[in-house]
Amino acid sequence: MASISKAEKAYIQSSLLSDPPLRADGRGLIDFRTIALESGIAPIANGSARVSIGKNAQDGGGGTEVVAAAKLEVESVGDGEDWTSCNDSSPTAYPLLSPNALDDLQHDMTSVLNATLSHPTIRPKNLGILPGRKSWLLNLDVIVFSDAGNIFDAIFMAARAALWDTKVPRTKSVQYRAKKGDRSDATQAMDMDVDETAHVGSALDTRQTIQVTDFELPDYWDEGEPLDGRQTWPVCLTLNLLPTLHFLDSTLQEEASVPLKLLVFYSFPLDATPMLRGMRLLGTGVSDLVQVKSLLKDGEKYARNVWVALEGKLKDEDLRRNKKARERFLNR
Amino acid sequence: MPEITILKRPREEAVITQRMFFKKTARGKVIKVLRERYLRDDISCGIDGCRACDATAQTVLSRSGDTTHKNFPTGHYILPDTNVFLAQMDLIESNFFTPPIIILQTVMEEVRHRSLPLYSRLKALTTTDERKVWVFYNEFRSETAIVREDGETPNDRNDRGIRKAAEWYNTHLTLAHPPIRGQSNSALPKVVLITDDYANRQKADKDKIPCISVRNYVDGMKNSDQLLDLLSATGSDEVEPTRAVAGRTALYDDYLPMSTLVAGVKAGQLYQGHFNANQYNYLEGTVPVPAFTKPILLVGRENMNRAVQGDVVVVEVFDEREWKAPTDEVIDQEATLKNDDAEDSEEEGDDMMVHEHESKALRAEHTKKAPTEKQPTGRVVGIIKRNWRAYVCHIDSTSLTSSNATSLGLQTVFATPVSRLLPRIRLRTRQAPSLIGNKILVTIDRWDITSRYPEGHFVRTLGKAESKEAEQESLLLEFEVPYRPFGKAILDCLPPEGEQWVVPPKSTASPEWRDRADLRDLIICSIDPPGCQDIDDALHARRLTNGNIEAGVHIADVSHFVHPETAMDNEAAARGSTVYLVDKRIDMLPALLGTNLCSLRPHVERLAFSVIWEMTVDAEIVDVRFTKSVIASKAAFEYGEAQLRKDDPKLNDNLTQSVRLLNSLAQKLKAKRMAAGALNLASPEVKIHLDSSESSDPVDVEQKALHETNSLVEEFMLLANTSVAKKTQESFPQTSVLRRHLPPPPTNFEKLQDILLKRKGLKLDVSSSGALADSLDKCLDPKEPAFNTLVRIMATRCMLSAEYFSSGSVSRDTFGHYGLASPIYTHFTSPIRRYADVLVHRQLAAAIGYTPLHPSLHSKMHVERIMEVVNRRHRMAQMAGRASVEFYVGLALKGRNEREKEVTEDAFVIRTFRNGLGVFVSKLGLEGLVMFKRDTQFDAENYTISVPSSDIGRPDVTISVFDKVTVRIEVEKDKNTQRGRVKMTLVSPVDSRAL
């Protein structure tokens, strides 16, 4: 977003194109700044994470900082299809923008996030409560605290971490099954609560109308089971394209001096081939299919690195917050 | 200055410091709740002189604990598990149960989660002075706080927390008692975990935590005899955790889980309501639900499925084909189940026989009934809330095993509740022989599916049956009237001058006189029933110069003495109303207020709240004003006295004129009210003459006489109430306390209409209160003047009862008072004996700008909650009063029987059964049953039965509803239960003793 002069732009471009390429902070073209990730930062949400890229190690300032929080709410819905994500860049991140421009920017970010994450194919399977009547509505809030470049990578990383961290409270559906027929079968055991998975036995008995009407929380202390789709929430990788080369993790100035950016969204399920969940070209420049093809290949490679690193850190965080904390408590 | 340190906690400790749980709201949303937890090291163990704890901390527990238990000679404290409080609260509360108790926070929370009434009893226990109870906040002490493991159920986690705390306490005791040279460590007291959870005990044993079951613990106590009886039935399972239940056949269906019930009710497939037992037929009950115009009928044991009077139950309704009419037979539990043996029925051995009996009893030919009379039938599938309490019972002497009638062995006996609505209760006791002939208090503990009767335990003895004290107390208990004397905190709210309190001399500085009208010169008098001590209303009337009349009602200014949110106010709110028994008055407010400071006695100055109208001579209200005032009543009349004075032509003083003026206005007011469609209802009211306050024998029963002056007072009170209701409702549309009487649904009258039409050819128009009043006036039998009163009594029974409500809680068009035909009504005139009136006083004072309204009276929820209590108390008070009269009528009858050999009275038939008649003796206000041993010719259509004539050869005699018969009334003592009961037999037209 930084507006820079033509001279600055030319200077940055030429140093990137020089051999070896030079960047202001001395990184290589495909090096990331340090990424910090912390999950479970909003205890009242069902899952949350904070991601910062390029935070200054000394004073804790600078860098791109994004917080994402997922909240589950009970909704009465027809088919339980929709779930929303919402992106809110707080004005402090872009103090120079007018409210209208801020809205536009926010809309841009939200549409990218929504188009990728709300895709029907990656809808989590365990959001149902009562089939056809009630389900969890997943709200993902992403807040940009500060933008020092590479905002989309940060947003998607935070979103993936928050969703990974999200636990769906366990519910048990409860129903009352009206007993038809004569009174002689009064002694027959009446199995009144039927788990969603378990009502197979009575399929032949057409006299009984099964109607699940309500649910309960069997264990009010339990966070619940992880939200389905840990393997599918994609990471985003932004390839900044300067003709003849591309580089990663741009700073604001670098971002302003490239004509074209390619966003690729990849997920790497354990037992399947990598999935390209989407891609976007942003900017005024042009590209062709051949170039994009080769870029995709590179993008997949970089994205896998990000994926693996994120996965490791998320597991680490989980351990830190639960098992290790408990152990520390016991050994105090 | 205490040093304040701030402990900052890193976020990494969230698992320990934050307690998270989910909550499902009533609207079906799920909320995540987070609680911060701060662990500390300075939570005291509560033991005297503990060296390890802060010396300044308050302590409750003695240093050596309790040394009287034989298992723990070195002294001990007990640390009960949650299940002990849930199941054995009576034991813990007993005065004989003296060991020092440590209650853990975990346990408190679990009890609250499971049962709020038990939680409040537990809270009360922790605050009583005489008990050694220490609440230990184990979740906040860093050593005893625990964190839930992965996959641990809440229950297991709590059990672990309790064990952890017990373990900590035992190690802590060694620190508190450092070893003294020469003494071995074994002299240390122990902290004993008491639990009936077998698994928990096993785990505690493994960790070497002293633990014991409740029964074993009580067995070892020095006064175990008294205490063992208090053990509830659930505590009887011994070392083996599962008793062989499988061998016994289930008599009832299991209840559905609570969540299923709620789901079913929400979906409209099940119905929720209060269970009402049928007092004539113990095998039948009804559940009124809004979904049907008629209550759901439950026929037979299986369908009533262990519901007890007052429980909130969930009912499944049967297919419409199976809908039935209620039985028309009297089925008496004692007669039918006479041979059921308490000990034996443990096995349910004579199951077949009982079954046969009952099914025969139930085999009434429902099908013959007209289809309109059919009621929905159903069965209880679950209980939302048990309303079990302690019931007054007698021991059934036949249920004692005869061989050990004098021994102190443990035996199982039946207790028969005094109330006919309750089933017999089985209990195990060692004191059975000594309890015979006494009224005792029994609590129901549980009712298993395999047991025909509920199981309970003995709480305490009230005294010999039929002794006045025992009867009085049992009556109060039965109707849940709080009758304990007022505590010190309450009496401290009274003015310190006590009996000497007077209205201070008039001055602007005195707070009593602020904004008060000085009405001391008005000719005010009070008119009350004879012997009235709590005079809360007084009246005056005078002619104004403009030709109009000024009339005033002056009500004792109770709100001047009873301030909101004080101990006295809370107690009054809980009591709700003063209860009048024949020989005793249970006050709502301390007697100092009721009979002195707030009683508008003659010739003394009293604070009052006055409603003053300006009326035309035709009793049209020109103006009304409300003011706090000071009055000095000039006379206190009894009704009869005032009547005489009014009628005495020789008297012509101011006071008499005032009474006459009031009377003329009252008559016009009444005429207007009647024209508007007010009902003239009747309920049987009798008066008991007591010989003197000491002697217990009531001398006679007579019907209350009504004077013109009764109606005088009544009219003005109605007018005051209506005027005040309008005013407060205007000022506080959301929270004003009002009283309403909903119009009864027309279906309530169906039966009475049908009887009247078929028997007397009379039509009852129930389309409006005015129409009803008119048609009631036409219900006349020239030969029988009492017939009209009888119909009025029966019509009254078809109506709903009036209730208090908060104006913001119901829609505006349901404010009306049906009986009084008034669009709005409240109670303002008896603040000494009704709590609703106190609230209305406060609201009126705020409405006229005298005081600001207390914030609690702005809260709709708060007012609603109070109204609920007050409504219930009001109902209970009426029932208690009636029962007290009934008891004395019984005593009086007994006396008459002894004197006169045989008591016969005229009675009206009000109901016909297949095997009996329901009769009403209007002279005694007594309702009774005449039973026939043989079946008679019963015509349900026409409400008649035909019985064989007493003279052989004569045709059968037909008796129908509304017939006048003569009955012989005897009081006979039930051999088994010692329960005195009125027995009626027919003398004419036939002598039913032969039948």
Chai-1 contact restraints between the chains, C-beta under 6 A:
chainA,res_idxA,chainB,res_idxB,connection_type,confidence,min_distance_angstrom,max_distance_angstrom,comment,restraint_id
A,P43,B,Q18,contact,1.0,0.0,6.0,A-B,restraint_1
A,P43,B,L34,contact,1.0,0.0,6.0,A-B,restraint_2
A,I44,B,K32,contact,1.0,0.0,6.0,A-B,restraint_3
A,I44,B,L34,contact,1.0,0.0,6.0,A-B,restraint_4
A,V74,B,G28,contact,1.0,0.0,6.0,A-B,restraint_5
A,V74,B,K29,contact,1.0,0.0,6.0,A-B,restraint_6
A,V74,B,V30,contact,1.0,0.0,6.0,A-B,restraint_7
A,P169,B,F22,contact,1.0,0.0,6.0,A-B,restraint_8
A,V174,B,S259,contact,1.0,0.0,6.0,A-B,restraint_9
A,V174,B,T260,contact,1.0,0.0,6.0,A-B,restraint_10
A,V174,B,A263,contact,1.0,0.0,6.0,A-B,restraint_11
A,Q175,B,A263,contact,1.0,0.0,6.0,A-B,restraint_12
A,Y176,B,T260,contact,1.0,0.0,6.0,A-B,restraint_13
A,Y176,B,A263,contact,1.0,0.0,6.0,A-B,restraint_14
A,Y176,B,G264,contact,1.0,0.0,6.0,A-B,restraint_15
A,Y176,B,Q269,contact,1.0,0.0,6.0,A-B,restraint_16
A,Y176,B,L270,contact,1.0,0.0,6.0,A-B,restraint_17
A,A178,B,Q269,contact,1.0,0.0,6.0,A-B,restraint_18
A,M192,B,L256,contact,1.0,0.0,6.0,A-B,restraint_19
A,M192,B,T260,contact,1.0,0.0,6.0,A-B,restraint_20
A,D193,B,T260,contact,1.0,0.0,6.0,A-B,restraint_21
A,T213,B,A263,contact,1.0,0.0,6.0,A-B,restraint_22
A,T213,B,K266,contact,1.0,0.0,6.0,A-B,restraint_23
A,T213,B,A267,contact,1.0,0.0,6.0,A-B,restraint_24
A,D214,B,A263,contact,1.0,0.0,6.0,A-B,restraint_25
A,D214,B,K266,contact,1.0,0.0,6.0,A-B,restraint_26
A,E216,B,S259,contact,1.0,0.0,6.0,A-B,restraint_27
A,L217,B,F22,contact,1.0,0.0,6.0,A-B,restraint_28
A,L217,B,K24,contact,1.0,0.0,6.0,A-B,restraint_29
A,Y220,B,F21,contact,1.0,0.0,6.0,A-B,restraint_30
A,Y220,B,F22,contact,1.0,0.0,6.0,A-B,restraint_31
A,W221,B,F21,contact,1.0,0.0,6.0,A-B,restraint_32
A,W221,B,P154,contact,1.0,0.0,6.0,A-B,restraint_33
A,A325,B,V15,contact,1.0,0.0,6.0,A-B,restraint_34
A,R326,B,V147,contact,1.0,0.0,6.0,A-B,restraint_35
A,F329,B,I16,contact,1.0,0.0,6.0,A-B,restraint_36
A,F329,B,V147,contact,1.0,0.0,6.0,A-B,restraint_37
